[in-house]
Structure formats: structure tokens, C-alpha cells
Amino acid sequence: MRSIVWRDCSTQGDIPPGRWIINFDLDLLDGLVLAAVLAAYCPFLISTHFLNMYTNPTSLEQCLHNSLVLVNAFRAIGLDIDIQATDISDPNAVMLLMLCVYLYERLPQYLPRKTVDFVGSLHAVTVRQVRLKNSSSKPLVYYATIVGKESADFSLPKGNTVIVLPKGQTNVTVELASRFLHPVEAVLLLTSRATCGAIGATMAFSLRSQINHIIPSGTFKCKSPCYELKKFNLKITNAFNKDGEFRINLVESTNNLMKNAKQDSTKKQDIKSR
């Protein structure tokens, strides 16, 4: 996983070299091994957390920095284990052994079970629901979070706490406010909270957008004689709260526009793979 996690890393160093893991303290103190394991099950943490790690740490401060990033990743996905960054950078073999056992039991639950597609118009709000069932005789309490680099496009309008009554079912509502033509992706995590009720397994669902219709935000009419060039100015308004670079396309229909959006996303994937 190290060549996948840090293949685009240029600011914090090169891809870390391979190593044999023969103990639970010295071989884990820089946090890179545990980060690679976590990324195998939660790849959405790569861009938000693991790219900020030092891939060839040479000081205790850099190892502590990596450990802080790793602990923040644990908390971001709701891993309920009491471990501090100093337990990793100043290694406690017993604590790290317990951490490895805990990760071995919990991380497979973070593999997404299904993909929820949000198909709708550009700049529209698309709503989807995920149904949860409780077959036990005690209530289940889940904490819902949306994680990933593009998680800001998704929201939970009914809050983060989800209660499933005994022998009952409930729906988790997820909204997407589409802003871009290219697909955006995130992961919905449902982690069980230890209360007076039952404790359920962690569940993960992939969220993915797909734009199938575009409504023009305005119409600009231009008149000129046939075969005669006419220049005109078209005002463009930035709908975002920060500056950015935007590309302008001239197409003859919305079908061509959707086709261009797919080609752009394919080009981005090709560039990343190279």
C-alpha cells in the first residue's frame, strides 16, 4: 500500500522504502505502517490525512507529527480506542499490540457495502435514503458521518444521531447539493455508540454523484448578419466563496456538454494514473 498511498507525495518526501515488521514498537513508531494498513480499508483518508505525513522521518518531532495525523484519522472514522499519539511515537509495545488486534477486528467493517448513486440536475438538491434494520431486542444507536475529500457536497439534514428501535427499521437521509459536472464521491459511515442498547457493527456506504440534466442559469441573445463576426461581452459570476480557475466550453447542446464532462473526468483519471 505504501506505493499507492504516497505515490503523489512530493512535499513530505518520497515513497517510503519497504520493511519487515518484526516487533510492535520500533517498526511502528513512525506511523507509516499503521497508516498504510488503515488506507487499505479507508482509501478516502489518503488525501485528507496521510499525504500530510513525513514519508522518511528523521527526528522524533516528525514521528510525533505522523502519530498525530494517524490518531486524527482514527477519530475521523469513529474508531473507539483510547490511544494517544505519544503511545505510537514513544512506542508502548503492549498498547500497539492491542491496537493491531483492534484494527484487525474493526477495519474490515469499513469496506463499503453498497454504492448509493445521486442522479439529478446540476445545482439541484438530490435526496437519497439508506434503510437500517435492527433484528435485536435492544435499540441501536448509530453516529452518522460523511468522510472523504468531497464530503462537503453531501449533508445529513436530520442530524448525525440515528436510533433504530428493537425489531424495527429507520431511514438515514442524505442530501447532495451538486456543484460540478464531474462526479463527486464520499463515504457514509455509521458507527455504533456504546449505550444502554445493543452495539451494532460499523457500516459504510459509498456515495457518488451523477449529473444527468443541466438547467441554464440564464440566456444571452446575440444578433448579427450572416457570416459577419461580432464580438460581445458575457458576464460570468463566481458562485463560490473563493477564487478559482474556470474553463469555458462552447457546445451546441446539453448532450455535448454532458459528453465533455465525462471526457474531462476520464482525462483527470488518466493523469492521476500516470
Backbone bond lengths (Angstrom), bond angles and torsions (degrees), N, CA, C in turn:
res aa  C-N    CA-C-N  psi(-1)  N-CA   C-N-CA  omega(-1)  CA-C   N-CA-C  phi
1 M - - - 1.466 - - 1.526 113.00 -
2 R 1.329 117.88 -21.07 1.472 119.37 -175.52 1.526 111.54 -61.20
3 S 1.349 117.47 -35.42 1.462 120.32 -179.91 1.520 111.75 -75.35
4 I 1.321 117.88 -15.00 1.462 121.57 176.71 1.519 110.53 -91.70
5 V 1.327 116.68 -43.62 1.460 120.90 -176.08 1.517 111.11 -65.93
6 W 1.326 116.99 -45.47 1.464 120.44 -171.41 1.527 112.87 -111.73
7 R 1.331 117.90 26.98 1.467 119.48 179.76 1.523 111.28 -71.02
8 D 1.353 118.08 -27.23 1.459 121.13 179.67 1.517 111.79 -101.10
9 C 1.319 117.28 13.99 1.458 120.90 -176.81 1.524 109.94 -84.27
10 S 1.323 116.38 119.45 1.455 120.43 179.92 1.520 113.02 -125.04
11 T 1.342 117.05 -21.38 1.462 119.87 -176.01 1.517 112.75 -88.29
12 Q 1.326 118.11 -32.49 1.454 120.54 -174.81 1.526 112.73 -103.22
13 G 1.320 118.87 4.45 1.457 120.92 178.74 1.512 111.85 129.24
14 D 1.334 115.21 -176.82 1.456 121.46 -179.65 1.524 110.56 -88.96
15 I 1.337 115.33 -178.31 1.462 120.44 176.69 1.531 108.87 -62.17
16 P 1.331 118.72 128.85 1.466 119.68 -178.13 1.523 111.28 -65.15
17 P 1.324 118.04 146.28 1.468 120.63 179.74 1.519 111.19 -71.03
18 G 1.332 116.03 157.91 1.457 120.61 176.95 1.520 111.06 -70.83
19 R 1.332 115.32 158.74 1.464 119.58 -179.56 1.524 110.09 -153.98
20 W 1.317 115.74 156.51 1.455 122.03 171.97 1.530 108.28 -87.61
21 I 1.332 116.36 138.04 1.467 121.06 177.77 1.522 107.53 -102.75
22 I 1.331 116.16 108.30 1.477 120.21 -175.51 1.511 111.95 -119.77
23 N 1.345 118.46 1.61 1.462 119.95 177.58 1.523 108.84 -152.54
24 F 1.322 116.45 175.58 1.458 121.93 -177.12 1.528 112.33 -109.37
25 D 1.322 117.84 16.64 1.451 118.76 178.26 1.529 112.08 -128.28
26 L 1.317 118.53 -71.91 1.462 121.21 -173.84 1.520 113.20 -64.97
27 D 1.324 117.68 -35.41 1.465 120.44 -177.59 1.529 112.66 -77.04
28 L 1.340 117.39 -9.81 1.461 120.90 -177.12 1.527 113.04 -115.38
29 L 1.326 118.26 -2.61 1.461 120.04 -169.43 1.525 114.24 -69.18
30 D 1.344 119.17 -22.55 1.472 119.51 179.40 1.522 113.11 -86.21
31 G 1.345 118.55 -3.80 1.459 122.35 174.95 1.513 115.45 79.51
32 L 1.328 118.52 -7.66 1.465 120.49 -174.47 1.524 112.15 -70.72
33 V 1.326 116.71 -39.34 1.467 119.95 -178.90 1.527 110.26 -65.57
34 L 1.329 116.74 -46.14 1.463 120.28 -180.00 1.524 111.02 -66.34
35 A 1.329 117.24 -34.48 1.461 120.05 177.66 1.529 111.08 -66.31
36 A 1.337 117.13 -39.43 1.466 120.46 178.48 1.525 110.96 -64.82
37 V 1.340 116.24 -38.97 1.468 120.24 177.84 1.524 109.90 -64.65
38 L 1.320 116.17 -44.51 1.466 120.26 -179.47 1.526 110.94 -63.86
39 A 1.332 116.92 -38.66 1.461 120.83 -179.24 1.521 112.60 -67.15
40 A 1.331 117.71 -25.82 1.460 120.27 179.04 1.524 111.50 -64.47
41 Y 1.335 116.89 -29.97 1.461 121.09 -179.56 1.528 112.15 -103.77
42 C 1.319 117.33 -25.58 1.466 122.14 -178.38 1.528 109.38 -127.92
43 P 1.328 119.02 70.12 1.474 120.80 -176.57 1.519 113.66 -63.17
44 F 1.329 118.11 -18.54 1.458 120.29 179.00 1.528 111.83 -67.99
45 L 1.327 117.77 -13.91 1.458 120.75 178.05 1.524 112.55 -80.70
46 I 1.322 117.38 -10.87 1.471 119.97 -176.02 1.523 110.57 -63.65
47 S 1.332 117.07 -52.67 1.462 120.16 -175.58 1.517 112.74 -73.85
48 T 1.330 117.63 -29.87 1.463 120.39 -176.22 1.524 113.06 -88.10
49 H 1.329 118.30 -23.44 1.462 120.19 -174.77 1.530 113.19 -130.56
50 F 1.333 116.99 -58.34 1.459 120.30 -163.69 1.528 113.98 -72.76
51 L 1.324 117.93 -21.86 1.464 119.28 176.28 1.524 111.92 -69.56
52 N 1.332 116.92 -12.68 1.462 121.19 178.94 1.529 112.58 -90.81
53 M 1.323 117.47 6.35 1.458 120.91 -177.76 1.529 110.76 -91.68
54 Y 1.325 115.55 150.89 1.463 121.08 172.79 1.527 108.55 -76.98
55 T 1.334 116.26 121.68 1.465 119.72 -175.95 1.524 112.87 -83.72
56 N 1.314 116.96 -17.26 1.465 121.25 175.01 1.525 108.70 -136.13
57 P 1.329 117.34 68.42 1.469 119.98 -176.23 1.526 111.55 -65.14
58 T 1.330 114.82 138.17 1.466 120.61 -177.72 1.517 112.42 -121.44
59 S 1.327 118.17 2.98 1.459 120.86 179.91 1.520 109.66 -141.53
60 L 1.320 115.52 163.89 1.458 120.38 177.74 1.530 111.03 -65.57
61 E 1.336 116.71 -32.12 1.463 119.75 179.08 1.524 111.37 -65.00
62 Q 1.329 117.00 -39.99 1.457 120.17 178.57 1.521 111.44 -68.61
63 C 1.321 117.13 -37.15 1.468 119.98 175.94 1.527 110.87 -65.43
64 L 1.332 116.76 -38.76 1.463 120.05 176.89 1.520 110.43 -65.88
65 H 1.324 117.31 -39.50 1.467 120.58 176.19 1.529 110.72 -58.59
66 N 1.327 117.46 -46.22 1.464 121.07 178.28 1.522 111.30 -61.26
67 S 1.322 116.58 -39.63 1.462 120.53 -179.65 1.525 110.88 -66.51
68 L 1.322 117.16 -38.29 1.467 120.29 177.05 1.525 110.92 -63.48
69 V 1.332 116.94 -42.24 1.464 120.70 176.87 1.525 110.56 -61.36
70 L 1.320 116.56 -41.37 1.462 121.26 -178.88 1.525 111.15 -65.76
71 V 1.333 117.51 -44.57 1.466 120.84 179.19 1.528 110.75 -64.71
72 N 1.326 117.18 -38.38 1.470 119.95 176.00 1.527 111.18 -63.10
73 A 1.326 116.87 -35.17 1.470 120.21 176.63 1.524 110.51 -67.06
74 F 1.338 117.39 -39.15 1.463 120.52 175.81 1.529 110.33 -57.15
75 R 1.319 115.84 -46.63 1.464 120.14 -177.03 1.525 111.63 -70.44
76 A 1.333 116.95 -32.27 1.468 119.84 -178.76 1.523 111.88 -64.03
77 I 1.330 117.27 -31.80 1.466 120.26 -178.95 1.524 112.01 -102.55
78 G 1.328 116.81 8.79 1.458 120.24 172.87 1.509 115.57 76.15
79 L 1.331 118.50 27.41 1.463 120.50 175.04 1.525 108.87 -72.79
80 D 1.318 116.14 118.83 1.469 122.17 -173.30 1.523 109.57 -92.45
81 I 1.313 116.60 78.55 1.457 121.61 176.95 1.515 108.54 -139.44
82 D 1.315 115.60 134.69 1.461 121.40 -176.61 1.527 109.33 -87.11
83 I 1.337 116.05 91.30 1.454 121.54 178.63 1.513 109.00 -138.49
84 Q 1.321 115.99 140.21 1.450 122.24 179.70 1.525 109.61 -105.87
85 A 1.336 115.51 161.66 1.458 120.11 -179.69 1.526 111.46 -62.12
86 T 1.332 117.20 -34.33 1.465 120.22 -179.95 1.523 112.46 -69.10
87 D 1.330 117.82 -21.95 1.468 120.33 175.87 1.527 111.27 -67.91
88 I 1.348 116.11 -19.76 1.470 120.84 179.53 1.521 111.01 -97.94
89 S 1.348 116.41 -49.59 1.467 119.59 -177.43 1.530 112.12 -71.50
90 D 1.346 117.10 -32.64 1.473 121.88 172.10 1.519 105.50 -110.11
91 P 1.328 117.66 80.58 1.467 121.49 -157.61 1.518 115.07 -63.45
92 N 1.336 112.23 134.27 1.457 122.40 170.07 1.518 106.45 -109.90
93 A 1.340 117.25 108.52 1.467 121.44 -171.80 1.516 112.15 -59.98
94 V 1.334 117.13 -38.88 1.465 119.75 -179.07 1.532 110.40 -67.05
95 M 1.335 116.09 -44.22 1.466 119.87 179.48 1.533 111.17 -62.88
96 L 1.322 117.33 -42.43 1.465 120.17 -179.85 1.522 112.02 -70.40
97 L 1.319 117.57 -31.86 1.463 120.33 174.44 1.529 109.92 -63.20
98 M 1.341 116.38 -44.68 1.468 120.45 178.01 1.527 110.67 -64.06
99 L 1.337 116.26 -37.14 1.466 119.78 177.86 1.524 111.08 -63.92
100 C 1.323 117.75 -43.06 1.466 120.89 179.83 1.523 111.47 -63.45
101 V 1.337 116.96 -39.93 1.472 120.23 177.10 1.523 110.24 -64.44
102 Y 1.329 116.28 -41.99 1.462 120.92 179.25 1.528 111.21 -62.29
103 L 1.337 116.76 -44.97 1.459 120.35 178.69 1.529 111.32 -64.81
104 Y 1.325 116.69 -37.08 1.466 120.74 178.76 1.530 110.74 -60.70
105 E 1.330 116.65 -35.82 1.464 120.37 -178.48 1.532 112.34 -82.20
106 R 1.333 117.33 -34.60 1.459 120.14 -170.24 1.522 115.09 -96.06
107 L 1.316 118.80 -36.19 1.463 120.51 -171.82 1.526 114.51 -60.90
108 P 1.346 121.12 -36.37 1.475 118.28 177.73 1.524 113.80 -58.37
109 Q 1.335 117.88 -23.03 1.459 120.58 178.76 1.532 112.26 -71.63
110 Y 1.326 117.40 -14.57 1.465 121.05 -177.20 1.525 112.72 -88.75
111 L 1.305 117.99 -0.77 1.456 119.95 173.27 1.524 108.95 -73.57
112 P 1.338 119.14 125.30 1.471 121.15 -176.05 1.515 112.58 -57.30
113 R 1.329 115.22 134.96 1.458 121.02 179.23 1.524 111.71 -79.78
114 K 1.307 117.23 -42.24 1.454 122.01 -178.54 1.518 109.41 -145.04
115 T 1.333 115.36 167.54 1.456 122.17 175.77 1.523 109.26 -111.04
116 V 1.324 116.17 127.83 1.462 122.05 178.15 1.522 107.97 -102.13
117 D 1.322 117.04 116.18 1.469 122.49 -178.15 1.528 110.00 -92.84
118 F 1.330 115.69 131.39 1.455 122.44 176.29 1.523 107.57 -106.02
119 V 1.324 116.25 95.43 1.459 122.49 -178.10 1.515 108.55 -100.03
120 G 1.333 116.77 122.42 1.456 119.79 -178.50 1.501 112.35 -173.13
121 S 1.328 115.64 -170.08 1.456 122.79 -176.51 1.527 110.73 -85.99
122 L 1.317 115.16 156.18 1.449 121.43 176.03 1.534 109.60 -65.83
123 H 1.334 116.24 136.96 1.465 124.99 -179.64 1.528 113.07 67.90
124 A 1.314 118.01 11.00 1.462 121.28 176.17 1.526 109.69 -100.43
125 V 1.318 115.96 161.68 1.467 122.10 177.55 1.523 108.43 -97.72
126 T 1.315 116.28 118.69 1.460 122.33 -179.91 1.520 108.60 -106.74
127 V 1.324 116.40 133.92 1.461 122.47 -175.61 1.523 109.62 -116.03
128 R 1.320 116.68 132.87 1.459 123.01 173.60 1.531 108.76 -133.40
129 Q 1.322 115.34 157.76 1.466 120.73 -178.94 1.525 110.62 -128.23
130 V 1.317 114.76 141.92 1.463 122.38 175.49 1.523 107.11 -113.55
131 R 1.329 116.38 123.48 1.458 120.58 -176.20 1.530 110.67 -92.14
132 L 1.329 115.79 130.50 1.464 122.55 177.34 1.524 109.27 -113.09
133 K 1.338 116.36 138.38 1.455 121.88 178.71 1.520 109.84 -120.13
134 N 1.328 115.47 146.48 1.462 122.28 178.92 1.518 108.44 -123.21
135 S 1.320 116.04 112.73 1.464 120.52 -179.54 1.520 112.84 -95.17
136 S 1.332 117.90 -0.80 1.466 120.97 -178.42 1.519 110.57 -89.43
137 S 1.322 115.58 174.29 1.473 121.65 -179.37 1.522 111.89 -93.72
138 K 1.333 117.33 6.20 1.455 121.72 178.81 1.527 109.29 -123.62
139 P 1.324 117.07 152.72 1.475 118.90 179.47 1.524 111.58 -69.18
140 L 1.320 115.61 150.50 1.460 122.72 176.05 1.526 109.11 -110.59
141 V 1.305 115.93 135.32 1.460 121.29 177.78 1.525 108.23 -119.61
142 Y 1.329 115.55 120.02 1.460 121.22 179.65 1.533 109.47 -114.50
143 Y 1.326 114.26 149.69 1.460 121.20 172.03 1.525 107.32 -111.01
144 A 1.315 116.13 118.37 1.468 122.07 -174.98 1.526 109.86 -97.34
145 T 1.316 115.66 132.46 1.465 121.94 174.99 1.520 108.74 -138.38
146 I 1.321 115.24 152.35 1.463 121.97 175.69 1.522 107.34 -115.61
147 V 1.321 116.09 121.15 1.461 121.50 -174.17 1.522 109.47 -122.75
148 G 1.315 114.80 162.83 1.458 120.74 -179.20 1.519 110.50 124.81
149 K 1.315 115.80 163.98 1.462 121.21 -177.58 1.519 112.18 -62.42
150 E 1.336 117.97 -32.30 1.461 122.07 -177.81 1.525 111.90 -108.28
151 S 1.340 116.29 27.08 1.463 120.35 -177.82 1.520 112.38 -68.31
152 A 1.349 118.20 -20.32 1.468 120.34 -178.28 1.525 112.43 -64.88
153 D 1.330 117.87 -20.41 1.466 120.33 179.68 1.531 112.16 -77.81
154 F 1.325 117.11 -15.95 1.465 121.43 -179.61 1.525 109.51 -107.75
155 S 1.325 116.36 156.98 1.462 120.76 -179.88 1.524 109.89 -150.90
156 L 1.336 114.38 162.13 1.468 122.77 176.87 1.522 107.56 -115.59
157 P 1.322 118.68 93.50 1.480 120.86 -172.79 1.519 114.12 -65.33
158 K 1.326 118.14 -22.68 1.469 120.62 -177.97 1.528 112.90 -98.78
159 G 1.331 116.74 12.87 1.456 119.47 176.91 1.520 112.42 95.79
160 N 1.330 114.55 174.12 1.457 120.70 -174.56 1.522 114.05 -92.64
161 T 1.312 118.10 -17.27 1.467 120.76 -178.08 1.521 110.40 -91.64
162 V 1.320 115.48 127.73 1.470 121.74 -179.15 1.532 108.07 -123.62
163 I 1.315 117.11 125.11 1.460 122.72 179.57 1.526 108.89 -114.37
164 V 1.331 115.55 125.95 1.461 121.39 177.87 1.525 107.20 -112.25
165 L 1.325 116.86 117.16 1.460 121.47 -176.85 1.527 111.37 -69.86
166 P 1.341 117.39 158.85 1.477 120.19 178.91 1.530 111.67 -57.62
167 K 1.326 115.53 134.47 1.465 122.87 -179.69 1.529 111.97 56.17
168 G 1.318 115.88 27.68 1.459 119.42 -176.99 1.518 112.18 -125.30
169 Q 1.309 114.77 -169.70 1.458 121.14 179.88 1.522 109.49 -149.61
170 T 1.317 115.88 157.54 1.454 121.51 178.50 1.521 109.07 -150.18
171 N 1.322 116.25 163.27 1.454 122.17 -178.83 1.525 110.37 -112.62
172 V 1.323 115.63 136.95 1.459 122.21 173.89 1.526 107.35 -100.05
173 T 1.328 116.78 118.46 1.458 121.91 -177.37 1.528 110.19 -91.04
174 V 1.336 115.95 129.51 1.461 122.41 178.74 1.518 108.21 -125.22
175 E 1.333 116.45 134.17 1.456 121.63 179.74 1.526 110.34 -115.50
176 L 1.319 115.10 146.92 1.468 122.43 174.64 1.519 108.60 -124.20
177 A 1.330 116.31 121.97 1.457 121.88 171.88 1.527 106.96 -99.89
178 S 1.328 116.61 96.00 1.468 121.28 -172.82 1.522 110.38 -70.64
179 R 1.331 115.33 132.75 1.463 121.56 -179.97 1.522 113.10 -121.98
180 F 1.339 116.83 -19.53 1.460 120.53 -173.15 1.521 110.35 -127.80
181 L 1.332 115.28 157.23 1.455 120.33 175.13 1.524 111.73 -73.96
182 H 1.328 116.29 -36.81 1.466 118.75 -177.84 1.526 110.32 -72.71
183 P 1.323 117.90 151.17 1.468 120.60 -178.74 1.525 111.33 -65.20
184 V 1.335 115.53 140.92 1.458 121.69 173.21 1.524 108.18 -114.27
185 E 1.322 116.07 147.75 1.462 120.94 -175.79 1.522 110.63 -133.36
186 A 1.314 115.07 149.76 1.462 122.55 175.72 1.525 107.46 -155.94
187 V 1.325 116.12 -179.60 1.462 121.64 -179.44 1.528 108.58 -131.11
188 L 1.323 116.14 130.21 1.453 122.63 174.15 1.524 108.54 -92.33
189 L 1.336 116.36 118.92 1.462 121.96 179.31 1.516 109.69 -107.86
190 L 1.316 115.68 134.60 1.458 122.58 175.98 1.521 107.83 -122.41
191 T 1.323 116.13 104.99 1.461 121.75 -178.79 1.518 109.18 -107.34
192 S 1.324 116.10 134.91 1.457 121.54 -177.89 1.517 110.84 -78.73
193 R 1.321 115.57 139.40 1.444 121.65 178.30 1.527 109.50 -99.79
194 A 1.335 116.03 137.65 1.465 121.41 179.85 1.527 109.11 -77.93
195 T 1.329 117.09 98.42 1.465 122.48 177.73 1.522 108.11 -123.88
196 C 1.314 115.90 -158.96 1.462 119.49 178.89 1.520 111.72 -72.53
197 G 1.316 117.63 -11.22 1.451 120.59 -179.46 1.518 112.07 -90.23
198 A 1.328 114.59 -162.78 1.455 120.49 179.46 1.527 110.22 -79.09
199 I 1.336 116.29 162.58 1.458 122.27 177.68 1.523 107.66 -110.19
200 G 1.315 115.86 117.76 1.457 120.77 -179.05 1.515 111.71 -96.59
201 A 1.312 115.61 165.14 1.454 121.25 178.80 1.522 110.02 -75.40
202 T 1.317 115.85 150.10 1.457 121.15 175.70 1.526 109.70 -66.11
203 M 1.326 116.34 139.41 1.459 121.48 179.43 1.518 109.61 -126.20
204 A 1.320 115.85 143.96 1.466 122.00 -179.81 1.525 109.59 -132.24
205 F 1.343 115.99 140.08 1.459 122.28 179.09 1.531 108.32 -134.44
206 S 1.320 115.74 132.61 1.461 120.26 176.46 1.525 109.48 -78.69
207 L 1.330 116.24 136.62 1.461 122.93 177.48 1.523 108.15 -113.87
208 R 1.324 116.32 132.58 1.464 120.23 -175.71 1.526 109.63 -144.71
209 S 1.324 116.23 135.40 1.465 120.63 -179.78 1.516 111.03 -97.58
210 Q 1.331 114.96 154.88 1.462 121.54 175.40 1.525 108.40 -149.00
211 I 1.318 116.79 117.40 1.463 121.69 -179.34 1.523 109.09 -88.49
212 N 1.334 116.22 122.33 1.465 120.12 -179.30 1.523 113.04 -118.11
213 H 1.331 117.06 -0.21 1.464 119.03 -179.33 1.527 108.72 -156.30
214 I 1.322 115.88 145.47 1.455 121.54 179.77 1.522 109.18 -129.36
215 I 1.317 115.53 126.83 1.460 121.19 176.62 1.523 107.50 -103.71
216 P 1.344 118.89 119.74 1.470 120.00 -179.63 1.520 111.76 -59.86
217 S 1.331 115.87 137.79 1.461 120.20 178.48 1.523 112.31 -80.27
218 G 1.325 117.20 -11.51 1.461 120.30 178.01 1.522 110.99 -172.84
219 T 1.312 116.31 169.82 1.466 122.46 -179.83 1.527 109.22 -127.91
220 F 1.311 116.08 130.89 1.467 121.98 178.61 1.521 108.43 -117.87
221 K 1.330 117.05 122.02 1.457 122.16 -178.50 1.524 109.66 -101.75
222 C 1.319 114.92 133.16 1.460 120.51 -179.49 1.536 108.23 -132.78
223 K 1.325 117.00 129.57 1.464 122.22 179.44 1.520 109.89 -118.77
224 S 1.339 115.35 136.59 1.461 120.50 177.08 1.519 108.79 -159.85
225 P 1.337 117.52 155.59 1.474 119.88 176.85 1.521 110.93 -64.13
226 C 1.313 115.09 155.43 1.460 120.55 -178.68 1.525 110.91 -62.99
227 Y 1.328 115.53 137.84 1.471 123.87 178.37 1.527 113.25 64.01
228 E 1.312 117.19 19.09 1.463 119.98 179.01 1.523 109.09 -118.16
229 L 1.327 116.61 125.06 1.456 122.03 -176.97 1.528 110.88 -72.09
230 K 1.319 114.73 133.70 1.455 119.73 177.02 1.527 108.60 -133.77
231 K 1.305 116.19 131.49 1.466 121.37 179.75 1.524 109.43 -100.90
232 F 1.312 115.89 143.64 1.463 120.99 178.24 1.526 108.78 -150.04
233 N 1.305 115.91 159.56 1.467 122.93 -179.65 1.522 110.24 -104.56
234 L 1.307 115.01 134.65 1.458 121.44 178.44 1.527 108.28 -120.01
235 K 1.309 116.79 120.15 1.462 121.12 -178.32 1.532 110.67 -78.76
236 I 1.323 115.61 130.68 1.466 122.00 179.36 1.528 108.37 -113.49
237 T 1.317 116.82 129.10 1.465 122.24 179.88 1.518 109.69 -105.87
238 N 1.310 116.70 129.44 1.459 122.08 176.48 1.528 108.68 -81.64
239 A 1.332 116.25 115.10 1.467 120.88 -177.50 1.523 113.33 -84.89
240 F 1.334 116.63 -1.86 1.468 120.13 -177.31 1.523 110.09 -99.54
241 N 1.322 115.74 165.70 1.454 121.00 -175.75 1.525 113.22 -91.76
242 K 1.321 118.05 14.53 1.456 121.06 176.04 1.526 109.31 -152.06
243 D 1.328 114.55 164.35 1.464 119.84 -178.47 1.524 110.85 -68.66
244 G 1.317 114.99 157.80 1.457 119.37 178.42 1.520 110.64 -167.22
245 E 1.325 115.24 165.36 1.459 121.37 176.08 1.527 108.87 -99.77
246 F 1.322 116.24 129.85 1.454 121.65 -176.28 1.523 109.55 -123.07
247 R 1.308 115.15 142.11 1.462 121.16 179.20 1.525 109.54 -103.80
248 I 1.316 117.12 136.47 1.466 122.34 -177.41 1.517 109.59 -106.11
249 N 1.323 115.80 129.15 1.463 122.43 177.56 1.520 109.98 -118.08
250 L 1.312 116.63 141.21 1.462 122.38 172.51 1.518 108.07 -110.25
251 V 1.328 117.07 114.84 1.461 121.75 -178.78 1.520 108.35 -129.49
252 E 1.329 115.49 163.34 1.462 120.31 -174.91 1.527 113.27 -93.20
253 S 1.348 118.04 -17.15 1.457 120.03 -179.57 1.517 108.71 -156.01
254 T 1.317 115.66 166.03 1.466 120.14 178.80 1.523 111.18 -68.58
255 N 1.334 117.02 -25.22 1.468 119.08 176.63 1.522 110.46 -64.16
256 N 1.323 116.94 -42.01 1.460 120.33 176.51 1.521 111.11 -65.17
257 L 1.333 116.59 -35.37 1.452 120.26 179.79 1.519 110.95 -64.02
258 M 1.332 117.58 -43.83 1.461 120.78 178.04 1.521 110.57 -64.69
259 K 1.330 116.47 -35.41 1.464 120.29 178.90 1.520 110.69 -66.09
260 N 1.340 117.08 -40.42 1.455 120.81 178.08 1.513 111.50 -64.95
261 A 1.347 116.95 -36.47 1.455 120.21 179.84 1.521 110.84 -64.31
262 K 1.335 116.78 -39.89 1.459 120.17 178.03 1.524 111.07 -66.14
263 Q 1.351 116.05 -39.59 1.459 119.33 178.74 1.522 110.95 -65.01
264 D 1.346 117.42 -38.12 1.459 120.85 179.20 1.510 111.03 -63.99
265 S 1.352 117.84 -43.21 1.458 120.34 179.60 1.518 110.93 -66.15
266 T 1.354 116.74 -34.69 1.466 119.68 177.60 1.520 110.91 -67.04
267 K 1.343 116.67 -39.53 1.457 120.35 178.40 1.517 110.73 -63.20
268 K 1.339 117.45 -40.66 1.459 120.52 179.71 1.535 110.76 -63.10
269 Q 1.340 116.58 -40.80 1.460 120.43 179.08 1.512 110.58 -65.59
270 D 1.353 116.89 -39.23 1.465 120.15 178.78 1.523 110.70 -64.26
271 I 1.331 116.71 -41.28 1.455 120.09 -179.76 1.516 110.49 -64.39
272 K 1.364 118.02 -41.73 1.444 121.52 179.44 1.524 111.50 -64.58
273 S 1.351 115.87 -39.55 1.465 119.25 -178.02 1.514 112.02 -68.62
274 R 1.336 116.60 -28.75 1.455 120.21 178.38 1.533 112.03 -74.27
